[in-house]
């Protein structure tokens, strides 16, 4: 692995600053930075091979519940042993895929789907839990959650959820919509989508995920001219324009007319919040 810092030094810095303790502990200034893992920058722009994510789609079709409150949940407590095994086999198949030889859109869909499938797998492996933050399997004395744990080996490299999001997806693709695609199994997170991401319609899927979240009140809540947003926009402000005005401009780009009107003329954010309760359809988690 090649980075702007030696790997061991970078990990020490991450531990000391709290980067590897999980996002619930992140102050805005200490959220994980997008640091490229050069190993995964390889790709073949002329490649035409496709990756089949149908098995993950089948799992979601049987176990994802679309709530009337606009929040998608997984019925973790009702997932059959057959479905859990099918999810494991899907992840194992992705791990055997030599992803470096694929085109960029196929890679992006691969990493997003792998992240989401691994997150569901982690929850199932430790269920029942009230929050993903209770799964303290990451390395480090102050670890919180599973994000730093090496969960899968791909092309000989051990990979963690943090690696996928912050050292592969964010720095390679430089697209803020990634935050609407990867799911952290929490009520406050953008929805786990009911169908896997697909290279052939990736841009539309990312736009749809952005519109869906931005226009839900867990993303933006405006009262008396004060804006309370999801903590996502504070933790990763650099990805959403770099300051309050940039975040607001980003929100406007995906806002429905009613929300866009409320955002007009506003230039600063006042508060942010995040709900870390598990996105579990088998228990009551009303928003």
Buried (B, 14 or more C-beta within 10 A) or exposed (E): EEBEEEEEEBBEBBBEBBBBBBBBBBEEEBBBBBBBBEBBEEBBEEEEEBBEBEBBBBBBEBBBBEBEBBBBBBBBEEBEEEBBEBBBEBBEEBBEBEBBBBBBBBBBBBBBBBBBBBBBBBBBEBBEBEBBBBBBBBEBEEBBBBBBBBBBEBBEEEBBBBBBBBBBBBBBBEBBBBBBBBBBBBBBBBBBBEEBBBBEEBEEBBBBBBBBBBBBEBBBBBEEEEBBBBBBBBBBBBBBBEBBEBBBEBBBBBBEEEBBEBBEEBEEBEEBEBBBBBBBBBEEBEE
